[in-house]
Amino acid sequence: MNQTTRDLQHPVWDIYDEYRTARLNVKINQYKLGNAKAINFIFEFILALSASSSVASFWFWKNPTGELIWKYLLIFTAIVAVVKPLINPSAKIQKFSELLTDFKNLDHDFGKLTILINQQKKYDPDFQSQFYYLLDQKRFIDQKSSERTIRKSKKLKFEKEVYEELPAETFYIPETNNVR
């Protein structure tokens, strides 16, 4: 089959679509992990700053404006101390780290399957079995995944990146008679 006439109905597209989805989930979970780490850092910084006796002794806290700022910082710190366990960024960091690892592994496995199809120029029952196995792996990962979504604009940005990284024309489409 001439690669310029691409069969858009070929079953191999299921693999390529799932490969792109795995890549998208890597990007989303990297983003969520980065946000959770940033929030945790801010909380920890605020708590450490207000708890430090050396910071409390700085000269600029001794004037009326500094005293007022210091009082507001202490109030803000008290709020952070109450809110931090409710938000629990450490648990989110753990969860997103695990999901990121799982999706990176899935991304790798779909990438490997894509390479094998391209190298062997076929999509046979063995490859179909590998694909079904990866779908089962994806199901287990999805069960652990968060339902929390990201902004639509951010998701669209990540989707655009995935389509640039994995453009359709780079995927091999075997002849239909190689599919059973």
GITAUR-V149072 format. One record per backbone hydrogen bond with DSSP energy under -1.0 kcal/mol. CO is the residue of the C=O (numbers start at 1). NH is the residue of the N-H. If there is no record, write none. Layout:
CO_NH ; CO_NH
This chain:
2_5 ; 6_8 ; 7_10 ; 10_13 ; 11_14 ; 12_16 ; 13_17 ; 14_18 ; 15_19 ; 16_20 ; 17_21 ; 18_22 ; 19_23 ; 20_24 ; 21_25 ; 22_26 ; 23_27 ; 24_28 ; 25_29 ; 26_30 ; 27_31 ; 28_32 ; 29_33 ; 30_34 ; 31_35 ; 32_36 ; 33_37 ; 34_38 ; 35_39 ; 36_40 ; 37_41 ; 38_42 ; 39_43 ; 40_44 ; 41_45 ; 42_46 ; 43_47 ; 44_48 ; 45_49 ; 46_50 ; 47_51 ; 52_56 ; 55_58 ; 58_61 ; 59_62 ; 63_67 ; 64_68 ; 65_69 ; 66_70 ; 67_71 ; 68_72 ; 69_73 ; 70_74 ; 71_75 ; 72_76 ; 73_77 ; 74_78 ; 75_79 ; 76_80 ; 77_81 ; 78_82 ; 79_83 ; 80_84 ; 83_87 ; 84_88 ; 88_92 ; 89_93 ; 90_94 ; 91_95 ; 92_96 ; 93_97 ; 94_98 ; 95_99 ; 96_100 ; 97_101 ; 98_102 ; 99_103 ; 100_104 ; 101_105 ; 102_106 ; 103_107 ; 104_108 ; 105_109 ; 106_110 ; 107_111 ; 108_112 ; 109_113 ; 110_114 ; 111_115 ; 112_116 ; 113_117 ; 114_118 ; 115_119 ; 116_120 ; 117_121 ; 117_122 ; 124_128 ; 125_129 ; 126_130 ; 127_131 ; 128_132 ; 129_133 ; 130_134 ; 131_135 ; 132_136 ; 133_137 ; 134_138 ; 135_139 ; 136_140 ; 137_141 ; 138_142 ; 139_143 ; 141_145 ; 151_155 ; 152_156 ; 153_157 ; 154_158 ; 155_159 ; 156_160 ; 157_161 ; 158_162 ; 159_163 ; 160_164 ; 161_165 ; 162_166 ; 167_170 ; 168_171 ; 175_178 ; 176_179
